[in-house]
Amino acid sequence: MKRGKTMPAAGSAGSDPAWRWEDARWRAIVDKVRAGRSLKPARWPGGARVAVALSFDSDHETWVLRDGGNSPAGLASGQYGARSAMPRILALLARHGLAATFFVPAVIARLYPAEQEAVLRGGHEIGLHGWIHERNSSLPPDAERDLMHQCADALAALTGRRPVGLRTPSWDFSPHTLGIIRELGLLYDSSLMADDDPYELLEDGQPTGVVELPPEWIRDDYPYFGFDRLSGLRPHTPPEGVLGIWKREFDLALAEGGLFLLTMHPHVIGHRSRIAMLEDLIRYILSHAGVWVATHEQVARYVKEQAG
């Protein structure tokens, strides 16, 4: 019997289960957005042995708003990110002379314009992070495109500079997202997880020139500290445990001469015990020789230039 034409077993899901697809169909899905050539450079600037890219997704109240929520309790926990956490984060970065990247939903940028001004004064980068932290893959293609353009226009109007990079909300990347990224002329994306180190994105098997700076849930604060009072989701890892995991991630990035990219959320990492842990991590990182701490834009530009 021809492969892909097997009769469905009892209880199989749907009228067109994936195990019945012709090769061309699953290959087209796999090849739509794919990791291409590695962009890990032979050396980092100044002979550094590792690149460190710290990022903060300033979701604030949008984690409630995106689902049509209006809970004052949920909104207050998001407001904590702007009211208490951001001053701590900016002060911490300033104490150590570090630049970071802040991915900001357009709604948050409009709600807190002074915060964005403070971010820019600190020498940090502001990148795209959706309109209201919407889920890209649930949007019609035209709506996703229009929102992405609105986001870029809104951030440009508030900051005086068009953003060059994107992290999709919740790292939710639709089959249409890469095409919109290319249409906007963005330098990089930071949403996909095919590697630890930078790589070039392919679309339909063709190089795009778009740099991917891969995040990972292991190097994200929310899986360890996330809390939802209405579900079974509870924090399960103490700050000291997270510190140990992130130190090991950094250690191997250093040994391999690669990239250590960390994703954090102000309303999550900004609490007292956690910001203290982050400072311990930063001190540990900076205790090593040959560390280059840079914004995502700086890393993306460097690896693209080195790759030629």
N, C-alpha and C positions, 0 to 999 in steps of 0.2 A: 504493500500500500504506500502511496506517495506520502512523504513526510509533509505534515501540515494538513493532511486530509483525514486523520484518524477520527473515528466516530466518537462523539462526546460520551464520557462516562456518566453514569447516573449521578445526579446531584451537582453537575458542573455548573459554574456560575455564568450567567449571561448567555446570549445567543451567539456571541463571537468571542470566545475566550482566547487569551493570548496564545495558548498552545496550538491553536488552529491557524495562526497567521502564516502566510507565505513569508519566505525569507526576506523578500524585498520590503515588506511592511515593517518588521522589527528592525531591520538594518537602517531604514530611513529614520525611525524614532531614535535609535542609538546615535546615529551620525548627525542629527540636527544640531546639537551643541556638544562639542567634544573637546577634550584636552589635546592640544597640539604640542609643538616643540617646547621643551623646557627652556625657561628664561633665567634659570639660576646662573648667576655670573661666576666666572672663574675666581673673581675677587671682588670684595666690596670696597667702597671708597676709603682711601687712606690706608689700605691694607687691613681693614677690619675683618674679623673672622666670622662675624654673624651680623645680620640685620635684624633690628627689633622695631616692629610697627605696632604701636598701641592705638586702639580705636575704642570709641565710645558711641553707642547708638542712643541718641537722645530722644527716646520714645516718649518719655513723660506721660501725659494724659492720653496719648493716642492708643495705648494698649487697651483702653476702655472704649474710646470713641470709634475705633475702626469697626467694631461689631455692632454699632448703634447703641452702645451702652450710655447710661446717664447716671450711674451710681456715684453719689458724692464720696462714698468711702473709697471706691476704686480710683476715682479722679484725684483724691487727696494723696493716695500712694504714688500716683504719677507726678503730682505737683512736688512731692518731696524731691524728685530728681532735679527740678529747677531751683527750688527754694533752699534746700540744704546741701544736696550732693554736689551740684556743679561748682559752688564756691570752694568746696573741699578739694575737688578734682583739679580745678585750675590752680589752686594754691600748691597742691602737691607737685604738679608738673613744673610750676615756676620754681619751687624750691630746688628741684634737681636739674633745671635748665633743659627740659625735654619738650619736644613738639609732638603732638598727637593729631589724629584725625577724628572729627566728630561727624557722624552721619545723622542728618537731621530731617525728619519729616517736615514738609513745607508748612503744615498747620502749626507745628511747634515753633518753627522759625518766625511765623507771623504772630504767634501768641507771646513769644519771648524775644523780641528783636534786640533788647539790650544784652541778653545772654549771648547772642551770636556776635555782637560787637566785642564782648569780652573775650570770646573764643579767638577772634581774629587778632585782637590786641596782644594776645598771648603767643602769637606766632603759629597758631594751629590751622589746620585745614578743615573746611566744611564740605561734606560730600552729600550726594543725593540719597534719600532714604524713603522715597515714596511721598504721597500727598498726605494721607492720614493713617499711614502704616497699613494700607490695604493689602490684601492677598492677591498678588499678581495673577496667579493661575485661576482665580475665580472670576476674572474680568473678561469681558469681550475684548478682542484685540484692539479695536478702535478706542475703547475706553482706557486700556492700559497705555496706549500711545499718547492719547490726549493728556492723561494725568502726568505722565513722565515729562512731557513738554511743559505743562503747567508748573511742575516742581522745579525744573531747571530755571524757568522764567522767574519764579517767586524767589528762589535763593539768589539769583543774579541781582534782582531788584534790591534785596535786603543787604547783600554783601558787597555789591559793586563788581563782582567777578563771577563768571559762569563756572559752575562746578565741573571738574574733569573726571570724577569717579562716582561710582554707584555701589551701594550695598542694598539689595532689594529687601523690603521688609520681611522679616522671618526667613530670609534667604530663599524666598519663594520665587522661582525663576520659571516663567512660562516658555513655551516654544517660540514665542514672539519677542521675548525680552531682548535677546541679543541683537535682533534686527533694529530695535528701537535704540539700543545703545550705539550702534553704528550710525544710525541716522542723526543722533545727537552729537556725534564726533567725540565720544568720551574716550579718554585715555585708558581707563581701567575699570574692571568690575571686581568686587570682593564679596561674592555670594556662593561660589561653587567650590567643591571639595575634592577635586580629582588628584591633588598632590599636597605636599607640605610647602613646596617652594613655588615661586612664580612660573607661570606658563602662558602660552598664547592660546586664545580660544579659536576653535575652528567652527565654522557654520556650514553644514552640508558638505563637510570634508574639505573646505577651503579655508586657508589662513585669513584671519580678520584684522590682524594688527592690534587687537584688543588684548591688553595684559590682564590676566587673572591673578589676583592676590588671594589665595585660598584661606578662608576661615575654617574653623572646625568646632564642633560642639564641645570637644574636650577642652578647647581654649576659649570657652565662653562662660561667663559667670552664671547665666540664668539656669542651666541644668542643675547646678549645685545649690543655688540659693532661691530658686523660684518658689513662690507660695501662692496657692489659690485656696481660699477658705471654703469654697463651695465644692471642692473636689478632693481627691486623694493626694494631690500634689503638695508636698511639704519639703522644706529644706532638709537634706539628709547628710550633708557634708559640712563639717565645721571649717572655718577659715583656714585653720592649720592644715587640714587635709587638702584643700584646694591649693594652698601654697606649695605643698609637696608635689602635687601633680604638675603644676605649672613650672616649677623648678626643673623637673625632669624633662619636660617638653623643651625648655630653654637649653638645658645641658646638651641634649642630642642635636638641637639646631646648631649650637656652637661647635660641637664635634664634627658635624657634617658640613659646616660652612654655609648654612642655609638661612632661612627666614623664620623668625619667631613672631607670629602675628597673634595678638590678643584682642578679643572682642568683649566689651563690657557695656553695661547699661547704668547710667547715673542713678536711677531709682533702685538699682539692685546693689551695685558695688559701693555706693556712696555712704552706706551706713557705717557707723563708727568702727565696729570690729572688722569690717571688710576693707575699709579704706586703709586701716592700719596694716592689714595683711598685704594690700597692694603696695604700700610703701616698703614693707619688708622685701617684697619681690623685686621692686625697683632697685633697692640697695644691693640686693644679691646680684642682679644683672650687671649693675655698674661696677661691682667689685672685680669683674673680669676684664682683662685687657682685650682690646680689639672688638669693641661693641659699637656698632653704628645704630643710633636711634633716630628714626626718620618718620616723616609722614608717609601715608600711603602714596600720595602723589610723587614724593621724592623717590621712593622705592621703585614705583612703576616707571618713571622716566629713566632712572638709572639702568634698570634691567633691559629696557627696550633699546636704549642707546648702545649698551654693551653687546646686545644680540645682533645689531646692525640691520 
